[in-house]
Amino acid sequence: MRDLDRDDVLLVSIARDGMIYLGSDQMNETGMVENLRLRLDHGAERKLYVQADGRARYLSVSKVLDAASAAGIYQIAFLVDQRKDIPR
C-alpha cells in the first residue's frame, strides 16, 4: 500500500506476546492515546494501520482499537500477510 510510505503514517504493530508498538516505539494504552493525539495535532492522517501477529490475543487488538477511538481515529485498516505455504 502506497499510503504506508508516508512519514506521518500511523502504524501500530501487535506482537505475538501482546507488546504494542507505534512505529518502532513500544507503547502502553495510555501512552498510545497521548502519542496518537500528538501525531494528529502535527498533521498525521486520521487513519490507523494495524498489523497484528496472527497469534496475538484479541485483548491486545482491542486495546489498540480503544486507544484509536479515544484519540479520535475511526478509520482503521488491518494489514494481513498472505501465507505462502498453503498448498492449493
mmCIF file as gemmi writes it, N, C-alpha and C atoms, coordinates in Angstrom:
data_model
loop_
_atom_site.group_PDB
_atom_site.id
_atom_site.type_symbol
_atom_site.label_atom_id
_atom_site.label_alt_id
_atom_site.label_comp_id
_atom_site.label_asym_id
_atom_site.label_entity_id
_atom_site.label_seq_id
_atom_site.pdbx_PDB_ins_code
_atom_site.Cartn_x
_atom_site.Cartn_y
_atom_site.Cartn_z
_atom_site.occupancy
_atom_site.B_iso_or_equiv
_atom_site.pdbx_formal_charge
_atom_site.auth_seq_id
_atom_site.auth_asym_id
_atom_site.pdbx_PDB_model_num
ATOM 1 N N . MET Axp A 1 ? 0.835 -1.175 0 1 0 ? 1 A 1
ATOM 2 C CA . MET Axp A 1 ? 0 0 0 1 0 ? 1 A 1
ATOM 3 C C . MET Axp A 1 ? 0.878 1.237 0 1 0 ? 1 A 1
ATOM 4 N N . ARG Axp A 2 ? 0.631 2.101 -0.928 1 0 ? 2 A 1
ATOM 5 C CA . ARG Axp A 2 ? 1.486 3.28 -1.056 1 0 ? 2 A 1
ATOM 6 C C . ARG Axp A 2 ? 1.325 4.255 0.099 1 0 ? 2 A 1
ATOM 7 N N . ASP Axp A 3 ? 0.17 4.254 0.789 1 0 ? 3 A 1
ATOM 8 C CA . ASP Axp A 3 ? -0.021 5.152 1.931 1 0 ? 3 A 1
ATOM 9 C C . ASP Axp A 3 ? 0.969 4.87 3.054 1 0 ? 3 A 1
ATOM 10 N N . LEU Axp A 4 ? 1.451 3.653 3.143 1 0 ? 4 A 1
ATOM 11 C CA . LEU Axp A 4 ? 2.372 3.285 4.22 1 0 ? 4 A 1
ATOM 12 C C . LEU Axp A 4 ? 3.764 3.878 4.031 1 0 ? 4 A 1
ATOM 13 N N . ASP Axp A 5 ? 4.051 4.437 2.861 1 0 ? 5 A 1
ATOM 14 C CA . ASP Axp A 5 ? 5.351 5.035 2.604 1 0 ? 5 A 1
ATOM 15 C C . ASP Axp A 5 ? 5.478 6.446 3.178 1 0 ? 5 A 1
ATOM 16 N N . ARG Axp A 6 ? 4.37 7.012 3.614 1 0 ? 6 A 1
ATOM 17 C CA . ARG Axp A 6 ? 4.387 8.37 4.149 1 0 ? 6 A 1
ATOM 18 C C . ARG Axp A 6 ? 5.122 8.407 5.486 1 0 ? 6 A 1
ATOM 19 N N . ASP Axp A 7 ? 5.751 9.539 5.773 1 0 ? 7 A 1
ATOM 20 C CA . ASP Axp A 7 ? 6.483 9.694 7.036 1 0 ? 7 A 1
ATOM 21 C C . ASP Axp A 7 ? 5.55 9.813 8.231 1 0 ? 7 A 1
ATOM 22 N N . ASP Axp A 8 ? 4.34 10.318 8.01 1 0 ? 8 A 1
ATOM 23 C CA . ASP Axp A 8 ? 3.425 10.565 9.122 1 0 ? 8 A 1
ATOM 24 C C . ASP Axp A 8 ? 2.358 9.483 9.276 1 0 ? 8 A 1
ATOM 25 N N . VAL Axp A 9 ? 2.566 8.327 8.664 1 0 ? 9 A 1
ATOM 26 C CA . VAL Axp A 9 ? 1.585 7.255 8.755 1 0 ? 9 A 1
ATOM 27 C C . VAL Axp A 9 ? 1.515 6.719 10.189 1 0 ? 9 A 1
ATOM 28 N N . LEU Axp A 10 ? 0.314 6.387 10.619 1 0 ? 10 A 1
ATOM 29 C CA . LEU Axp A 10 ? 0.106 5.838 11.955 1 0 ? 10 A 1
ATOM 30 C C . LEU Axp A 10 ? 0 4.321 11.837 1 0 ? 10 A 1
ATOM 31 N N . LEU Axp A 11 ? 1.084 3.641 12.133 1 0 ? 11 A 1
ATOM 32 C CA . LEU Axp A 11 ? 1.159 2.189 12.014 1 0 ? 11 A 1
ATOM 33 C C . LEU Axp A 11 ? 1.398 1.587 13.389 1 0 ? 11 A 1
ATOM 34 N N . VAL Axp A 12 ? 0.472 0.73 13.803 1 0 ? 12 A 1
ATOM 35 C CA . VAL Axp A 12 ? 0.604 0.033 15.08 1 0 ? 12 A 1
ATOM 36 C C . VAL Axp A 12 ? 0.859 -1.437 14.794 1 0 ? 12 A 1
ATOM 37 N N . SER Axp A 13 ? 1.842 -1.99 15.451 1 0 ? 13 A 1
ATOM 38 C CA . SER Axp A 13 ? 2.146 -3.416 15.335 1 0 ? 13 A 1
ATOM 39 C C . SER Axp A 13 ? 1.877 -4.077 16.676 1 0 ? 13 A 1
ATOM 40 N N . ILE Axp A 14 ? 1.266 -5.254 16.617 1 0 ? 14 A 1
ATOM 41 C CA . ILE Axp A 14 ? 0.995 -6.018 17.828 1 0 ? 14 A 1
ATOM 42 C C . ILE Axp A 14 ? 1.736 -7.339 17.707 1 0 ? 14 A 1
ATOM 43 N N . ALA Axp A 15 ? 2.667 -7.561 18.625 1 0 ? 15 A 1
ATOM 44 C CA . ALA Axp A 15 ? 3.489 -8.765 18.597 1 0 ? 15 A 1
ATOM 45 C C . ALA Axp A 15 ? 2.736 -9.951 19.193 1 0 ? 15 A 1
ATOM 46 N N . ARG Axp A 16 ? 3.271 -11.116 18.971 1 0 ? 16 A 1
ATOM 47 C CA . ARG Axp A 16 ? 2.663 -12.358 19.481 1 0 ? 16 A 1
ATOM 48 C C . ARG Axp A 16 ? 2.461 -12.316 20.992 1 0 ? 16 A 1
ATOM 49 N N . ASP Axp A 17 ? 3.405 -11.697 21.696 1 0 ? 17 A 1
ATOM 50 C CA . ASP Axp A 17 ? 3.337 -11.649 23.154 1 0 ? 17 A 1
ATOM 51 C C . ASP Axp A 17 ? 2.448 -10.514 23.669 1 0 ? 17 A 1
ATOM 52 N N . GLY Axp A 18 ? 1.79 -9.786 22.766 1 0 ? 18 A 1
ATOM 53 C CA . GLY Axp A 18 ? 0.887 -8.719 23.163 1 0 ? 18 A 1
ATOM 54 C C . GLY Axp A 18 ? 1.531 -7.344 23.259 1 0 ? 18 A 1
ATOM 55 N N . MET Axp A 19 ? 2.835 -7.263 23.019 1 0 ? 19 A 1
ATOM 56 C CA . MET Axp A 19 ? 3.503 -5.966 23.049 1 0 ? 19 A 1
ATOM 57 C C . MET Axp A 19 ? 2.988 -5.126 21.883 1 0 ? 19 A 1
ATOM 58 N N . ILE Axp A 20 ? 2.769 -3.845 22.146 1 0 ? 20 A 1
ATOM 59 C CA . ILE Axp A 20 ? 2.203 -2.937 21.161 1 0 ? 20 A 1
ATOM 60 C C . ILE Axp A 20 ? 3.251 -1.888 20.803 1 0 ? 20 A 1
ATOM 61 N N . TYR Axp A 21 ? 3.402 -1.64 19.502 1 0 ? 21 A 1
ATOM 62 C CA . TYR Axp A 21 ? 4.377 -0.674 19.009 1 0 ? 21 A 1
ATOM 63 C C . TYR Axp A 21 ? 3.685 0.321 18.094 1 0 ? 21 A 1
ATOM 64 N N . LEU Axp A 22 ? 3.941 1.595 18.319 1 0 ? 22 A 1
ATOM 65 C CA . LEU Axp A 22 ? 3.501 2.646 17.413 1 0 ? 22 A 1
ATOM 66 C C . LEU Axp A 22 ? 4.74 3.076 16.659 1 0 ? 22 A 1
ATOM 67 N N . GLY Axp A 23 ? 4.797 2.708 15.391 1 0 ? 23 A 1
ATOM 68 C CA . GLY Axp A 23 ? 6.048 2.849 14.664 1 0 ? 23 A 1
ATOM 69 C C . GLY Axp A 23 ? 7.035 1.87 15.268 1 0 ? 23 A 1
ATOM 70 N N . SER Axp A 24 ? 8.148 2.367 15.757 1 0 ? 24 A 1
ATOM 71 C CA . SER Axp A 24 ? 9.132 1.49 16.403 1 0 ? 24 A 1
ATOM 72 C C . SER Axp A 24 ? 9.158 1.683 17.918 1 0 ? 24 A 1
ATOM 73 N N . ASP Axp A 25 ? 8.247 2.514 18.438 1 0 ? 25 A 1
ATOM 74 C CA . ASP Axp A 25 ? 8.207 2.807 19.865 1 0 ? 25 A 1
ATOM 75 C C . ASP Axp A 25 ? 7.223 1.892 20.581 1 0 ? 25 A 1
ATOM 76 N N . GLN Axp A 26 ? 7.695 1.226 21.634 1 0 ? 26 A 1
ATOM 77 C CA . GLN Axp A 26 ? 6.812 0.377 22.432 1 0 ? 26 A 1
ATOM 78 C C . GLN Axp A 26 ? 5.862 1.273 23.22 1 0 ? 26 A 1
ATOM 79 N N . MET Axp A 27 ? 4.585 0.893 23.26 1 0 ? 27 A 1
ATOM 80 C CA . MET Axp A 27 ? 3.564 1.722 23.896 1 0 ? 27 A 1
ATOM 81 C C . MET Axp A 27 ? 2.694 0.902 24.834 1 0 ? 27 A 1
ATOM 82 N N . ASN Axp A 28 ? 2.15 1.584 25.841 1 0 ? 28 A 1
ATOM 83 C CA . ASN Axp A 28 ? 1.03 1.024 26.578 1 0 ? 28 A 1
ATOM 84 C C . ASN Axp A 28 ? -0.203 1.794 26.101 1 0 ? 28 A 1
ATOM 85 N N . GLU Axp A 29 ? -1.38 1.409 26.568 1 0 ? 29 A 1
ATOM 86 C CA . GLU Axp A 29 ? -2.605 2.018 26.05 1 0 ? 29 A 1
ATOM 87 C C . GLU Axp A 29 ? -2.66 3.527 26.318 1 0 ? 29 A 1
ATOM 88 N N . THR Axp A 30 ? -2.32 3.941 27.519 1 0 ? 30 A 1
ATOM 89 C CA . THR Axp A 30 ? -2.368 5.361 27.866 1 0 ? 30 A 1
ATOM 90 C C . THR Axp A 30 ? -1.38 6.163 27.034 1 0 ? 30 A 1
ATOM 91 N N . GLY Axp A 31 ? -0.171 5.668 26.939 1 0 ? 31 A 1
ATOM 92 C CA . GLY Axp A 31 ? 0.846 6.355 26.146 1 0 ? 31 A 1
ATOM 93 C C . GLY Axp A 31 ? 0.487 6.425 24.675 1 0 ? 31 A 1
ATOM 94 N N . MET Axp A 32 ? -0.201 5.391 24.196 1 0 ? 32 A 1
ATOM 95 C CA . MET Axp A 32 ? -0.576 5.375 22.787 1 0 ? 32 A 1
ATOM 96 C C . MET Axp A 32 ? -1.618 6.443 22.486 1 0 ? 32 A 1
ATOM 97 N N . VAL Axp A 33 ? -2.601 6.623 23.364 1 0 ? 33 A 1
ATOM 98 C CA . VAL Axp A 33 ? -3.619 7.65 23.156 1 0 ? 33 A 1
ATOM 99 C C . VAL Axp A 33 ? -2.956 9.017 23.072 1 0 ? 33 A 1
ATOM 100 N N . GLU Axp A 34 ? -2.085 9.317 24.007 1 0 ? 34 A 1
ATOM 101 C CA . GLU Axp A 34 ? -1.397 10.611 24.027 1 0 ? 34 A 1
ATOM 102 C C . GLU Axp A 34 ? -0.535 10.787 22.775 1 0 ? 34 A 1
ATOM 103 N N . ASN Axp A 35 ? 0.181 9.746 22.395 1 0 ? 35 A 1
ATOM 104 C CA . ASN Axp A 35 ? 1.06 9.825 21.235 1 0 ? 35 A 1
ATOM 105 C C . ASN Axp A 35 ? 0.254 9.979 19.945 1 0 ? 35 A 1
ATOM 106 N N . LEU Axp A 36 ? -0.856 9.252 19.825 1 0 ? 36 A 1
ATOM 107 C CA . LEU Axp A 36 ? -1.701 9.39 18.637 1 0 ? 36 A 1
ATOM 108 C C . LEU Axp A 36 ? -2.25 10.806 18.535 1 0 ? 36 A 1
ATOM 109 N N . ARG Axp A 37 ? -2.731 11.355 19.639 1 0 ? 37 A 1
ATOM 110 C CA . ARG Axp A 37 ? -3.26 12.727 19.626 1 0 ? 37 A 1
ATOM 111 C C . ARG Axp A 37 ? -2.184 13.724 19.221 1 0 ? 37 A 1
ATOM 112 N N . LEU Axp A 38 ? -0.985 13.542 19.741 1 0 ? 38 A 1
ATOM 113 C CA . LEU Axp A 38 ? 0.123 14.431 19.398 1 0 ? 38 A 1
ATOM 114 C C . LEU Axp A 38 ? 0.437 14.362 17.905 1 0 ? 38 A 1
ATOM 115 N N . ARG Axp A 39 ? 0.487 13.15 17.376 1 0 ? 39 A 1
ATOM 116 C CA . ARG Axp A 39 ? 0.78 12.992 15.942 1 0 ? 39 A 1
ATOM 117 C C . ARG Axp A 39 ? -0.334 13.576 15.078 1 0 ? 39 A 1
ATOM 118 N N . LEU Axp A 40 ? -1.58 13.427 15.516 1 0 ? 40 A 1
ATOM 119 C CA . LEU Axp A 40 ? -2.695 14.025 14.784 1 0 ? 40 A 1
ATOM 120 C C . LEU Axp A 40 ? -2.6 15.544 14.805 1 0 ? 40 A 1
ATOM 121 N N . ASP Axp A 41 ? -2.195 16.104 15.933 1 0 ? 41 A 1
ATOM 122 C CA . ASP Axp A 41 ? -2.023 17.553 16.035 1 0 ? 41 A 1
ATOM 123 C C . ASP Axp A 41 ? -0.937 18.064 15.094 1 0 ? 41 A 1
ATOM 124 N N . HIS Axp A 42 ? 0.014 17.189 14.769 1 0 ? 42 A 1
ATOM 125 C CA . HIS Axp A 42 ? 1.103 17.564 13.857 1 0 ? 42 A 1
ATOM 126 C C . HIS Axp A 42 ? 0.806 17.187 12.407 1 0 ? 42 A 1
ATOM 127 N N . GLY Axp A 43 ? -0.457 16.86 12.11 1 0 ? 43 A 1
ATOM 128 C CA . GLY Axp A 43 ? -0.86 16.672 10.72 1 0 ? 43 A 1
ATOM 129 C C . GLY Axp A 43 ? -0.928 15.251 10.207 1 0 ? 43 A 1
ATOM 130 N N . ALA Axp A 44 ? -0.818 14.269 11.06 1 0 ? 44 A 1
ATOM 131 C CA . ALA Axp A 44 ? -0.917 12.88 10.599 1 0 ? 44 A 1
ATOM 132 C C . ALA Axp A 44 ? -2.343 12.61 10.11 1 0 ? 44 A 1
ATOM 133 N N . GLU Axp A 45 ? -2.454 11.724 9.155 1 0 ? 45 A 1
ATOM 134 C CA . GLU Axp A 45 ? -3.754 11.326 8.624 1 0 ? 45 A 1
ATOM 135 C C . GLU Axp A 45 ? -4.559 10.629 9.722 1 0 ? 45 A 1
ATOM 136 N N . ARG Axp A 46 ? -5.862 10.863 9.752 1 0 ? 46 A 1
ATOM 137 C CA . ARG Axp A 46 ? -6.738 10.246 10.762 1 0 ? 46 A 1
ATOM 138 C C . ARG Axp A 46 ? -7.115 8.829 10.349 1 0 ? 46 A 1
ATOM 139 N N . LYS Axp A 47 ? -6.114 8.029 10.092 1 0 ? 47 A 1
ATOM 140 C CA . LYS Axp A 47 ? -6.307 6.626 9.73 1 0 ? 47 A 1
ATOM 141 C C . LYS Axp A 47 ? -5.207 5.825 10.406 1 0 ? 47 A 1
ATOM 142 N N . LEU Axp A 48 ? -5.593 4.734 11.037 1 0 ? 48 A 1
ATOM 143 C CA . LEU Axp A 48 ? -4.643 3.892 11.746 1 0 ? 48 A 1
ATOM 144 C C . LEU Axp A 48 ? -4.501 2.566 11.027 1 0 ? 48 A 1
ATOM 145 N N . TYR Axp A 49 ? -3.283 2.176 10.779 1 0 ? 49 A 1
ATOM 146 C CA . TYR Axp A 49 ? -2.983 0.879 10.182 1 0 ? 49 A 1
ATOM 147 C C . TYR Axp A 49 ? -2.553 -0.06 11.3 1 0 ? 49 A 1
ATOM 148 N N . VAL Axp A 50 ? -3.177 -1.217 11.367 1 0 ? 50 A 1
ATOM 149 C CA . VAL Axp A 50 ? -2.895 -2.185 12.419 1 0 ? 50 A 1
ATOM 150 C C . VAL Axp A 50 ? -2.331 -3.447 11.788 1 0 ? 50 A 1
ATOM 151 N N . GLN Axp A 51 ? -1.17 -3.841 12.257 1 0 ? 51 A 1
ATOM 152 C CA . GLN Axp A 51 ? -0.509 -5.059 11.805 1 0 ? 51 A 1
ATOM 153 C C . GLN Axp A 51 ? -0.329 -5.94 13.035 1 0 ? 51 A 1
ATOM 154 N N . ALA Axp A 52 ? -1.111 -7.008 13.12 1 0 ? 52 A 1
ATOM 155 C CA . ALA Axp A 52 ? -1.077 -7.866 14.31 1 0 ? 52 A 1
ATOM 156 C C . ALA Axp A 52 ? -0.598 -9.267 13.949 1 0 ? 52 A 1
ATOM 157 N N . ASP Axp A 53 ? 0.22 -9.828 14.818 1 0 ? 53 A 1
ATOM 158 C CA . ASP Axp A 53 ? 0.611 -11.223 14.666 1 0 ? 53 A 1
ATOM 159 C C . ASP Axp A 53 ? -0.649 -12.066 14.802 1 0 ? 53 A 1
ATOM 160 N N . GLY Axp A 54 ? -0.789 -13.064 13.975 1 0 ? 54 A 1
ATOM 161 C CA . GLY Axp A 54 ? -1.97 -13.914 13.992 1 0 ? 54 A 1
ATOM 162 C C . GLY Axp A 54 ? -2.171 -14.662 15.293 1 0 ? 54 A 1
ATOM 163 N N . ARG Axp A 55 ? -1.124 -14.759 16.106 1 0 ? 55 A 1
ATOM 164 C CA . ARG Axp A 55 ? -1.219 -15.467 17.39 1 0 ? 55 A 1
ATOM 165 C C . ARG Axp A 55 ? -1.421 -14.518 18.558 1 0 ? 55 A 1
ATOM 166 N N . ALA Axp A 56 ? -1.506 -13.215 18.288 1 0 ? 56 A 1
ATOM 167 C CA . ALA Axp A 56 ? -1.733 -12.241 19.361 1 0 ? 56 A 1
ATOM 168 C C . ALA Axp A 56 ? -3.158 -12.382 19.876 1 0 ? 56 A 1
ATOM 169 N N . ARG Axp A 57 ? -3.338 -12.153 21.157 1 0 ? 57 A 1
ATOM 170 C CA . ARG Axp A 57 ? -4.672 -12.245 21.757 1 0 ? 57 A 1
ATOM 171 C C . ARG Axp A 57 ? -5.516 -11.047 21.337 1 0 ? 57 A 1
ATOM 172 N N . TYR Axp A 58 ? -6.814 -11.273 21.236 1 0 ? 58 A 1
ATOM 173 C CA . TYR Axp A 58 ? -7.709 -10.197 20.833 1 0 ? 58 A 1
ATOM 174 C C . TYR Axp A 58 ? -7.683 -9.046 21.832 1 0 ? 58 A 1
ATOM 175 N N . LEU Axp A 59 ? -7.403 -9.304 23.09 1 0 ? 59 A 1
ATOM 176 C CA . LEU Axp A 59 ? -7.35 -8.246 24.088 1 0 ? 59 A 1
ATOM 177 C C . LEU Axp A 59 ? -6.367 -7.155 23.668 1 0 ? 59 A 1
ATOM 178 N N . SER Axp A 60 ? -5.232 -7.542 23.113 1 0 ? 60 A 1
ATOM 179 C CA . SER Axp A 60 ? -4.243 -6.557 22.659 1 0 ? 60 A 1
ATOM 180 C C . SER Axp A 60 ? -4.79 -5.737 21.502 1 0 ? 60 A 1
ATOM 181 N N . VAL Axp A 61 ? -5.474 -6.39 20.578 1 0 ? 61 A 1
ATOM 182 C CA . VAL Axp A 61 ? -6.075 -5.685 19.444 1 0 ? 61 A 1
ATOM 183 C C . VAL Axp A 61 ? -7.151 -4.731 19.953 1 0 ? 61 A 1
ATOM 184 N N . SER Axp A 62 ? -7.933 -5.185 20.9 1 0 ? 62 A 1
ATOM 185 C CA . SER Axp A 62 ? -8.999 -4.371 21.478 1 0 ? 62 A 1
ATOM 186 C C . SER Axp A 62 ? -8.435 -3.114 22.141 1 0 ? 62 A 1
ATOM 187 N N . LYS Axp A 63 ? -7.314 -3.236 22.817 1 0 ? 63 A 1
ATOM 188 C CA . LYS Axp A 63 ? -6.676 -2.076 23.448 1 0 ? 63 A 1
ATOM 189 C C . LYS Axp A 63 ? -6.278 -1.04 22.405 1 0 ? 63 A 1
ATOM 190 N N . VAL Axp A 64 ? -5.769 -1.501 21.274 1 0 ? 64 A 1
ATOM 191 C CA . VAL Axp A 64 ? -5.377 -0.594 20.197 1 0 ? 64 A 1
ATOM 192 C C . VAL Axp A 64 ? -6.609 0.117 19.637 1 0 ? 64 A 1
ATOM 193 N N . LEU Axp A 65 ? -7.682 -0.631 19.411 1 0 ? 65 A 1
ATOM 194 C CA . LEU Axp A 65 ? -8.905 -0.034 18.881 1 0 ? 65 A 1
ATOM 195 C C . LEU Axp A 65 ? -9.493 0.973 19.861 1 0 ? 65 A 1
ATOM 196 N N . ASP Axp A 66 ? -9.45 0.672 21.153 1 0 ? 66 A 1
ATOM 197 C CA . ASP Axp A 66 ? -9.936 1.604 22.171 1 0 ? 66 A 1
ATOM 198 C C . ASP Axp A 66 ? -9.09 2.878 22.194 1 0 ? 66 A 1
ATOM 199 N N . ALA Axp A 67 ? -7.778 2.728 22.093 1 0 ? 67 A 1
ATOM 200 C CA . ALA Axp A 67 ? -6.886 3.886 22.094 1 0 ? 67 A 1
ATOM 201 C C . ALA Axp A 67 ? -7.132 4.754 20.861 1 0 ? 67 A 1
ATOM 202 N N . ALA Axp A 68 ? -7.333 4.114 19.713 1 0 ? 68 A 1
ATOM 203 C CA . ALA Axp A 68 ? -7.612 4.87 18.486 1 0 ? 68 A 1
ATOM 204 C C . ALA Axp A 68 ? -8.9 5.671 18.638 1 0 ? 68 A 1
ATOM 205 N N . SER Axp A 69 ? -9.917 5.047 19.168 1 0 ? 69 A 1
ATOM 206 C CA . SER Axp A 69 ? -11.2 5.72 19.374 1 0 ? 69 A 1
ATOM 207 C C . SER Axp A 69 ? -11.054 6.892 20.342 1 0 ? 69 A 1
ATOM 208 N N . ALA Axp A 70 ? -10.316 6.691 21.42 1 0 ? 70 A 1
ATOM 209 C CA . ALA Axp A 70 ? -10.097 7.753 22.401 1 0 ? 70 A 1
ATOM 210 C C . ALA Axp A 70 ? -9.321 8.924 21.803 1 0 ? 70 A 1
ATOM 211 N N . ALA Axp A 71 ? -8.479 8.639 20.803 1 0 ? 71 A 1
ATOM 212 C CA . ALA Axp A 71 ? -7.697 9.691 20.15 1 0 ? 71 A 1
ATOM 213 C C . ALA Axp A 71 ? -8.478 10.354 19.014 1 0 ? 71 A 1
ATOM 214 N N . GLY Axp A 72 ? -9.66 9.815 18.692 1 0 ? 72 A 1
ATOM 215 C CA . GLY Axp A 72 ? -10.469 10.401 17.621 1 0 ? 72 A 1
ATOM 216 C C . GLY Axp A 72 ? -10.219 9.811 16.252 1 0 ? 72 A 1
ATOM 217 N N . ILE Axp A 73 ? -9.676 8.604 16.209 1 0 ? 73 A 1
ATOM 218 C CA . ILE Axp A 73 ? -9.409 7.921 14.931 1 0 ? 73 A 1
ATOM 219 C C . ILE Axp A 73 ? -10.447 6.832 14.757 1 0 ? 73 A 1
ATOM 220 N N . TYR Axp A 74 ? -11.18 6.898 13.651 1 0 ? 74 A 1
ATOM 221 C CA . TYR Axp A 74 ? -12.231 5.915 13.408 1 0 ? 74 A 1
ATOM 222 C C . TYR Axp A 74 ? -12.025 5.141 12.112 1 0 ? 74 A 1
ATOM 223 N N . GLN Axp A 75 ? -11.027 5.521 11.333 1 0 ? 75 A 1
ATOM 224 C CA . GLN Axp A 75 ? -10.684 4.754 10.137 1 0 ? 75 A 1
ATOM 225 C C . GLN Axp A 75 ? -9.534 3.821 10.501 1 0 ? 75 A 1
ATOM 226 N N . ILE Axp A 76 ? -9.809 2.536 10.444 1 0 ? 76 A 1
ATOM 227 C CA . ILE Axp A 76 ? -8.82 1.527 10.806 1 0 ? 76 A 1
ATOM 228 C C . ILE Axp A 76 ? -8.624 0.607 9.606 1 0 ? 76 A 1
ATOM 229 N N . ALA Axp A 77 ? -7.376 0.347 9.275 1 0 ? 77 A 1
ATOM 230 C CA . ALA Axp A 77 ? -7.056 -0.601 8.21 1 0 ? 77 A 1
ATOM 231 C C . ALA Axp A 77 ? -6.199 -1.708 8.812 1 0 ? 77 A 1
ATOM 232 N N . PHE Axp A 78 ? -6.633 -2.949 8.642 1 0 ? 78 A 1
ATOM 233 C CA . PHE Axp A 78 ? -5.864 -4.093 9.132 1 0 ? 78 A 1
ATOM 234 C C . PHE Axp A 78 ? -4.996 -4.608 7.999 1 0 ? 78 A 1
ATOM 235 N N . LEU Axp A 79 ? -3.72 -4.787 8.283 1 0 ? 79 A 1
ATOM 236 C CA . LEU Axp A 79 ? -2.772 -5.303 7.302 1 0 ? 79 A 1
ATOM 237 C C . LEU Axp A 79 ? -2.566 -6.785 7.565 1 0 ? 79 A 1
ATOM 238 N N . VAL Axp A 80 ? -2.685 -7.579 6.529 1 0 ? 80 A 1
ATOM 239 C CA . VAL Axp A 80 ? -2.508 -9.023 6.66 1 0 ? 80 A 1
ATOM 240 C C . VAL Axp A 80 ? -1.519 -9.523 5.625 1 0 ? 80 A 1
ATOM 241 N N . ASP Axp A 81 ? -0.773 -10.533 6.016 1 0 ? 81 A 1
ATOM 242 C CA . ASP Axp A 81 ? 0.142 -11.204 5.098 1 0 ? 81 A 1
ATOM 243 C C . ASP Axp A 81 ? -0.529 -12.462 4.585 1 0 ? 81 A 1
ATOM 244 N N . GLN Axp A 82 ? -0.398 -12.694 3.316 1 0 ? 82 A 1
ATOM 245 C CA . GLN Axp A 82 ? -0.921 -13.914 2.716 1 0 ? 82 A 1
ATOM 246 C C . GLN Axp A 82 ? 0.083 -15.026 2.991 1 0 ? 82 A 1
ATOM 247 N N . ARG Axp A 83 ? -0.385 -16.116 3.579 1 0 ? 83 A 1
ATOM 248 C CA . ARG Axp A 83 ? 0.514 -17.255 3.819 1 0 ? 83 A 1
ATOM 249 C C . ARG Axp A 83 ? 0.868 -17.888 2.482 1 0 ? 83 A 1
ATOM 250 N N . LYS Axp A 84 ? 2.133 -18.147 2.311 1 0 ? 84 A 1
ATOM 251 C CA . LYS Axp A 84 ? 2.599 -18.697 1.053 1 0 ? 84 A 1
ATOM 252 C C . LYS Axp A 84 ? 2.774 -20.22 1.118 1 0 ? 84 A 1
ATOM 253 N N . ASP Axp A 85 ? 2.676 -20.814 2.306 1 0 ? 85 A 1
ATOM 254 C CA . ASP Axp A 85 ? 2.938 -22.24 2.457 1 0 ? 85 A 1
ATOM 255 C C . ASP Axp A 85 ? 1.661 -23.083 2.404 1 0 ? 85 A 1
ATOM 256 N N . ILE Axp A 86 ? 0.547 -22.488 2.037 1 0 ? 86 A 1
ATOM 257 C CA . ILE Axp A 86 ? -0.714 -23.24 1.952 1 0 ? 86 A 1
ATOM 258 C C . ILE Axp A 86 ? -0.79 -23.889 0.566 1 0 ? 86 A 1
ATOM 259 N N . PRO Axp A 87 ? -0.885 -25.23 0.537 1 0 ? 87 A 1
ATOM 260 C CA . PRO Axp A 87 ? -0.978 -25.885 -0.778 1 0 ? 87 A 1
ATOM 261 C C . PRO Axp A 87 ? -2.327 -25.58 -1.428 1 0 ? 87 A 1
ATOM 262 N N . ARG Axp A 88 ? -2.291 -25.459 -2.725 1 0 ? 88 A 1
ATOM 263 C CA . ARG Axp A 88 ? -3.522 -25.139 -3.471 1 0 ? 88 A 1
ATOM 264 C C . ARG Axp A 88 ? -4.01 -26.345 -4.21 1 0 ? 88 A 1
